[in-house]
Amino acid sequence: VIPPPVIHIESYSEDSISFSLKMTTNIKVSGYVVNIYWTFDTHRQEKRTLVIEGEKSIQKVANLTAHTPYEISAWARTELGDSPLSFVHVVTSGTRPVSPSLKAKAINQTAVECSWTGPRNVVYGIFYATSFLELYRSPHNSTTSAHNITVLVQRDEQYLFLV
């Protein structure tokens, strides 16, 4: 039986998490697959996937949000097959940024100008869809460090927007 890997949180800050991965077995490990999950505004779950080569590993994941819960899951790839998943949870330190105030204005039938307020020198994600279900499961999205963006949409549809 292949055991799940051990994920140990080494440190965390307002915008990063460092963790180590190891196996408690003599089975040869070729690498790990790690998923980092977090929820955006209770509507959208985000995920970042890392594919890591080698037996032991310390990783640092940066560009995270302050005071946000993250779930890290990992499994090992071994000479005998993939291991079961293991999970850890961590909340980054600091104060979570205030949610931006979004305004969306139709320019024409296929373009919407989105603008918002918020801190400078950060990356914003803009998510849009024609229903709450689509907004949660598979929205259109774009990122920018500006405070506005023009998105192209289908004509004769109503859209929901999040930033």
Secondary structure, DSSP 8 states (H G I E B T S, - for coil): -----EEEEEEE-SS-EEEEEE-SSSS-EEEEEEEEEEEETTTEEEEEEEEEESSSEEEEE-S--TT-EEEEEEEEEETTEE---EEEEEE-SS-------EEEEEEETTEEEEEE---SSS-EEEEEESSHHHHHHS-EEEEESSSEEEEE--TT---EEE-
